[in-house]
């Protein structure tokens, strides 16, 4: 495996997104000539550096990656929305803004999930949703209201989920005919309330303890090393072959030694070598390590071993032992 120039790959990814707009990981990986797992690792670094972002909307199971400022290009992917999300998206786009309180509960829930397109606005303690490309000033004018306005993350308290929860009717108390059942019901209710009170006390203590702790220092972004990349490649190979990884015994940028289960009842030692072909020294080292674990072993390299080495391995495989006529 050749060494990956992470900085150069980042430049290629950014250039690709700049040219093509929001994209999924697989087309990005194909463009930079990397396996999807490695491309995803480098995309994660770009996310940590805030040079790119992801969409809230997912295509299949993956979000779209885009450069900040390309948000309007996400409209091209809205055909992937389905059901109530699609319905709420169309309604919001057509109306430019919607008052949350007047919408059906299912649409209100869907609007909270359309984070790429539905921007929350709070005006005089009322929650509205505006289509992300609509002008906030024009919406405010149409409301004919000059109160204080908060947009997006500034929406006071961010209680947009709690608004729905509060409206759900509380269950009526259970009425029992038998007096004994009533007593049991009352005792259960008291026990639950006591349990909640205890939980509240513990939560309060935890909050107070956390408030005393010093602010955590920002974590440094971990850079991918050659051995990290090689290990991830091995894991990807095992996963694609449905081989269960049991233990990483040893790894560096040139080799990974792992214990794995190749099927239900067969456990072995796998030797992944970052070289074109194995040689006799590799076989000797692999054999000694396998003897420590008393398990059979496999050697995996970039190509099949030379015929001479393979014939030698077959010869030893057929050999039952040595004897003497003395």
Rosetta blueprint (number, residue, H / E / L):
1 X L
2 X L
3 X L
4 X L
5 X L
6 X H
7 X H
8 X H
9 X H
10 X H
11 X H
12 X H
13 X H
14 X H
15 X H
16 X H
17 X H
18 X H
19 X H
20 X H
21 X L
22 X L
23 X E
24 X L
25 X H
26 X H
27 X H
28 X H
29 X H
30 X H
31 X H
32 X L
33 X L
34 X L
35 X L
36 X H
37 X H
38 X H
39 X H
40 X H
41 X H
42 X H
43 X H
44 X H
45 X H
46 X H
47 X H
48 X H
49 X L
50 X L
51 X L
52 X L
53 X E
54 X E
55 X E
56 X E
57 X E
58 X E
59 X E
60 X L
61 X L
62 X E
63 X E
64 X E
65 X E
66 X E
67 X L
68 X L
69 X L
70 X L
71 X H
72 X H
73 X H
74 X H
75 X H
76 X H
77 X H
78 X H
79 X H
80 X H
81 X L
82 X L
83 X H
84 X H
85 X H
86 X H
87 X H
88 X H
89 X H
90 X H
91 X H
92 X H
93 X H
94 X H
95 X H
96 X L
97 X E
98 X E
99 X E
100 X H
101 X H
102 X H
103 X L
104 X L
105 X H
106 X H
107 X H
108 X H
109 X H
110 X H
111 X H
112 X H
113 X H
114 X L
115 X L
116 X L
117 X L
118 X E
119 X E
120 X E
121 X E
122 X E
123 X E
124 X L
125 X L
126 X E
127 X E
128 X E
129 X E
130 X E
131 X E
132 X L
133 X L
134 X L
135 X L
136 X H
137 X H
138 X H
139 X H
140 X H
141 X H
142 X H
143 X H
144 X L
145 X L
146 X L
147 X L
148 X L
149 X E
150 X E
151 X E
152 X H
153 X H
154 X H
155 X L
156 X H
157 X H
158 X H
159 X L
160 X L
161 X L
162 X H
163 X H
164 X H
165 X H
166 X H
167 X H
168 X L
169 X L
170 X L
171 X L
172 X L
173 X L
174 X L
175 X L
176 X L
177 X L
178 X L
179 X H
180 X H
181 X H
182 X H
183 X H
184 X H
185 X H
186 X H
187 X H
188 X H
189 X H
190 X H
191 X H
192 X H
193 X H
194 X H
195 X H
196 X H
197 X H
198 X H
199 X H
200 X H
201 X H
202 X H
203 X H
204 X H
205 X H
206 X H
207 X H
208 X H
209 X H
210 X H
211 X H
212 X H
213 X L
214 X L
215 X L
216 X L
217 X L
218 X L
219 X L
220 X L
221 X L
222 X L
223 X L
224 X L
225 X L
226 X H
227 X H
228 X H
229 X H
230 X H
231 X H
232 X H
233 X H
234 X H
235 X H
236 X H
237 X H
238 X H
239 X H
240 X H
241 X L
242 X L
243 X L
244 X E
245 X E
246 X E
247 X E
248 X E
249 X E
250 X E
251 X E
252 X L
253 X L
254 X L
255 X E
256 X E
257 X E
258 X E
259 X E
260 X E
261 X E
262 X E
263 X E
264 X L
265 X L
266 X E
267 X E
268 X E
269 X E
270 X E
271 X E
272 X E
273 X E
274 X L
275 X L
276 X L
277 X L
278 X L
279 X L
280 X H
281 X H
282 X H
283 X H
284 X H
285 X H
286 X H
287 X H
288 X H
289 X H
290 X H
291 X H
292 X H
293 X H
294 X L
295 X L
296 X L
297 X E
298 X E
299 X E
300 X E
301 X L
302 X L
303 X L
304 X L
305 X L
306 X L
307 X H
308 X H
309 X H
310 X H
311 X H
312 X H
313 X H
314 X H
315 X H
316 X H
317 X H
318 X H
319 X L
320 X L
321 X L
322 X L
323 X L
324 X L
325 X L
326 X L
